[in-house]
């Protein structure tokens, strides 16, 4: 197996060539003269050729040294340029951020904020991936994700922004035709719409003020992998749904649907910004994360105007 080039020795050699002095190179590189000399000697031994003719008063390149000097100088310059570019990106927000967001939340809450973000950070671009499925941040190369759930323990770094109220709702026409459930267990007798990506699939969990708990696995006509897809059937009076406020809040406010089971609190998730583990994040990722953390709570925390709600955000 071939050895990697001795990049450190090549860079030190280039600096000696630039300054025509071992002592000068040592001073600029903040290392000892002995370390500089050993690096050049190491390079000469590796190449099997002397690079300098040295006397007490003069340092001159050999033919082999001349041939290597141009390439070593370009290598040092490219390395310094790459390092400076990376350092600049870590200081000034610049470049692409890959962001994964649940579909409806992304369309309704995140996308409307992006024009202001782009105006504030014109050198940052965003690859916005919309899907209710949980993406593998590390495996799929995402810089950040918005997740709306009670997060399990993991190595990911999560910043909790705010609680998301959830409601059990039905259209007035459905309730008039089928009656109004007063206990979660009554839902087993009703047609309900289910969501594929609940933390406990197909199960709705409730707690009342007395501490009584109830879980039900409702069945019905429609199962979806995006919550907003149930809205037409819900408003048409075809069943009962359990949905977050950012999807169903406007329909509650307009009276198109009503909140039921008001004496029961549902398990609430929260909006989190999630990033992969590791060292300092690039400035572009920090900029977008801080922007969303500042803007999303005010944009999304709205109270339904009608029908009441189950539980209070914590």
Secondary structure, 3 states (H helix, E strand, C coil): CCCCCCHHHHHHHHHHHHHCCHHHHHHHCCCCHHHHHHHHHHHHHHHCCCCEEECCCCEEECHHHHHHHHHHHHHHHHHHHHHHHHHHHHHCCCEEEEEEECHHHHHHHHHHHHHHHHHHCCCEEEEEEECCCCCCCCCCCCCEEEEEECCCCCCCEEEEEEEECEEEEECHHHHHHHCCCCCHHHHHHCCEEEECCCCCCCCEEEEECCCCEEEECCCCCEEECCHHHHHHHHHCCCCEEEEEHHHHHHHHHHCCCEECCCCEEECCEEEEEEECCCCCCCHHHHHHHHHHHHHHHHHHCCCCCCCCCCCCCC
